[in-house]
Amino acid sequence: MAARAGLGDTDTVPVRMDRAQLFEAVTSGCTGLISRIALSYEADPALRRELVQDILLAIWVALPAWRGDAALRTFVASIAQKRSISHVTRRAREPRQVELPDDLQSAAPPPDEIAMDKDMKQQLVASIQLLPIPQREAIVLCFEGFSYGEVGEILGISTNAAMLRCQRAKTALRAIMERKS
């Protein structure tokens, strides 16, 4: 029996592979997906690397539960999205270690000016991070090539709700990108 892995147009992953083989399929085919989902939640590169490692550990632990009902890529994206939400929630609860004065000004240009100096891809990433979390979740998965049905399955919402979130996110992204131009 084989299940559609979603790792490419022709790749399939046998459901009966052992955990190490499944994890190899995940690391070879889904690392970019995992990194991009983590990027949509964590801007700090060091913390993002930790988040990616946390996601990979969660996938390793969860792999025995994958039965092939959904594509392996969908299974991985669902874990990555949920682990990223946990990461953001945990970070929000941590106390600030240093209180900065209200009048402190940075010598560096504002983040939106830096994004304007970069190519279109970097502008898009910065714009996605400005979206409300529900829209951000949906549009990142949409950009990864998931159908509205798969986006709904990953996020635990209906297909119509997923389509609506993606459409609203696209509209908001256009407005954000036009303001930056």
C-alpha positions as CSV (number, residue, x, y, z in Angstrom):
1,M,0.0,0.0,0.0
2,A,1.4,3.5,-0.9
3,A,0.2,6.9,0.2
4,R,0.7,10.1,-1.7
5,A,3.6,11.9,0.0
6,G,3.1,15.3,-1.6
7,L,6.8,15.7,-1.7
8,G,6.8,16.1,-5.5
9,D,4.6,15.4,-8.4
10,T,5.6,11.7,-8.6
11,D,7.0,10.9,-5.2
12,T,5.2,8.4,-3.1
13,V,6.1,7.1,0.3
14,P,5.1,3.6,1.4
15,V,3.1,3.7,4.6
16,R,5.0,0.6,5.9
17,M,8.4,2.4,5.9
18,D,10.1,2.5,9.3
19,R,10.4,5.7,11.3
20,A,14.0,6.4,10.1
21,Q,13.0,6.0,6.5
22,L,10.0,8.2,6.9
23,F,12.1,10.8,8.7
24,E,14.6,10.7,5.8
25,A,11.7,11.4,3.4
26,V,10.6,14.3,5.5
27,T,14.1,15.8,5.8
28,S,14.8,15.4,2.1
29,G,11.4,16.6,0.9
30,C,9.9,18.9,3.5
31,T,12.8,20.9,5.0
32,G,11.9,24.0,2.9
33,L,8.3,23.8,3.9
34,I,9.2,23.5,7.6
35,S,11.6,26.4,7.4
36,R,9.1,28.7,5.6
37,I,6.4,27.9,8.2
38,A,8.8,28.6,11.0
39,L,9.8,31.9,9.2
40,S,6.2,33.0,9.2
41,Y,6.1,32.7,13.0
42,E,9.7,33.6,14.1
43,A,11.7,36.5,12.7
44,D,14.8,36.0,14.9
45,P,17.2,33.6,13.0
46,A,18.6,31.9,16.1
47,L,15.1,31.3,17.6
48,R,13.8,30.2,14.2
49,R,16.6,27.5,14.0
50,E,15.5,26.3,17.4
51,L,11.9,26.2,16.3
52,V,12.8,24.2,13.2
53,Q,14.7,21.7,15.4
54,D,11.7,21.5,17.7
55,I,9.4,20.9,14.7
56,L,11.7,18.1,13.4
57,L,11.8,16.5,16.9
58,A,8.0,16.7,17.1
59,I,7.8,15.1,13.6
60,W,10.1,12.3,14.7
61,V,8.0,11.6,17.7
62,A,4.7,11.7,15.7
63,L,5.9,9.7,12.7
64,P,4.7,6.3,14.1
65,A,1.1,7.8,14.2
66,W,1.1,8.6,10.4
67,R,-1.1,6.0,8.8
68,G,-1.1,7.4,5.2
69,D,-4.6,8.8,5.5
70,A,-3.2,12.2,4.5
71,A,-0.2,13.1,2.5
72,L,3.1,13.0,4.5
73,R,3.6,16.6,3.4
74,T,0.2,17.6,4.9
75,F,1.0,15.6,8.1
76,V,4.3,17.5,8.4
77,A,2.8,20.9,7.7
78,S,0.1,20.3,10.3
79,I,2.8,19.5,13.0
80,A,4.9,22.4,11.9
81,Q,2.0,24.8,12.1
82,K,0.9,23.6,15.5
83,R,4.4,23.5,16.9
84,S,5.0,27.1,15.6
85,I,1.8,28.3,17.4
86,S,3.1,26.7,20.6
87,H,6.4,28.4,20.1
88,V,4.8,31.8,19.7
89,T,2.5,31.3,22.7
90,R,5.5,30.2,24.9
91,R,7.6,33.2,23.8
92,A,4.7,35.6,24.5
93,R,4.6,34.3,28.1
94,E,8.3,34.8,28.7
95,P,9.1,38.0,30.6
96,R,11.2,40.6,28.8
97,Q,14.7,40.4,30.0
98,V,15.7,44.0,29.4
99,E,13.4,47.0,29.6
100,L,14.3,49.6,27.0
101,P,13.6,53.3,27.6
102,D,10.6,54.7,25.6
103,D,12.8,57.3,23.8
104,L,15.5,54.7,22.6
105,Q,16.0,55.1,18.8
106,S,17.7,52.6,16.6
107,A,20.6,53.6,14.4
108,A,19.5,51.0,11.8
109,P,16.8,51.9,9.3
110,P,13.3,50.6,10.2
111,P,12.5,47.0,9.1
112,D,10.1,48.1,6.4
113,E,12.8,50.3,4.8
114,I,15.2,47.3,4.8
115,A,12.6,45.2,3.1
116,M,12.0,47.8,0.4
117,D,15.7,47.6,-0.4
118,K,15.6,43.9,-0.8
119,D,14.1,41.9,-3.7
120,M,10.4,41.1,-4.1
121,K,10.7,37.8,-2.2
122,Q,12.0,39.5,0.9
123,Q,9.3,42.1,0.7
124,L,6.7,39.4,0.5
125,V,8.1,37.6,3.6
126,A,8.0,40.9,5.6
127,S,4.5,41.6,4.4
128,I,3.2,38.1,5.3
129,Q,4.5,38.7,8.9
130,L,2.2,41.8,9.1
131,L,-0.9,39.7,8.5
132,P,-3.2,38.6,11.3
133,I,-2.2,35.1,12.4
134,P,-5.2,33.3,10.9
135,Q,-4.5,34.9,7.5
136,R,-0.8,34.3,7.8
137,E,-1.4,30.6,8.5
138,A,-3.6,30.2,5.5
139,I,-1.6,32.1,3.0
140,V,1.7,30.4,3.9
141,L,0.1,27.0,3.3
142,C,-1.5,28.3,0.1
143,F,1.8,29.5,-1.2
144,E,3.3,26.1,-0.4
145,G,0.8,24.7,-2.9
146,F,-1.8,23.2,-0.6
147,S,-5.4,23.2,-1.9
148,Y,-8.0,25.0,0.1
149,G,-9.3,21.6,1.3
150,E,-5.8,20.7,2.6
151,V,-5.4,24.1,4.2
152,G,-8.7,23.6,5.9
153,E,-7.6,20.1,7.1
154,I,-4.3,21.4,8.5
155,L,-5.9,24.4,10.3
156,G,-8.9,22.5,11.4
157,I,-11.4,24.7,9.5
158,S,-13.8,24.2,6.6
159,T,-12.6,24.5,3.0
160,N,-14.7,27.6,2.5
161,A,-13.2,29.2,5.6
162,A,-9.7,28.4,4.3
163,M,-10.5,29.9,0.9
164,L,-11.9,33.0,2.5
165,R,-8.8,33.4,4.7
166,C,-6.5,33.0,1.7
167,Q,-8.5,35.5,-0.4
168,R,-8.4,38.1,2.5
169,A,-4.7,37.5,3.0
170,K,-4.0,38.0,-0.7
171,T,-6.0,41.3,-0.7
172,A,-4.2,42.5,2.4
173,L,-0.8,41.5,0.9
174,R,-1.6,43.5,-2.3
175,A,-2.4,46.5,-0.2
176,I,0.7,46.2,1.9
177,M,3.0,45.6,-1.2
178,E,1.4,48.7,-2.9
179,R,2.1,50.8,0.1
180,K,5.7,49.8,0.1
181,S,6.2,50.5,-3.6
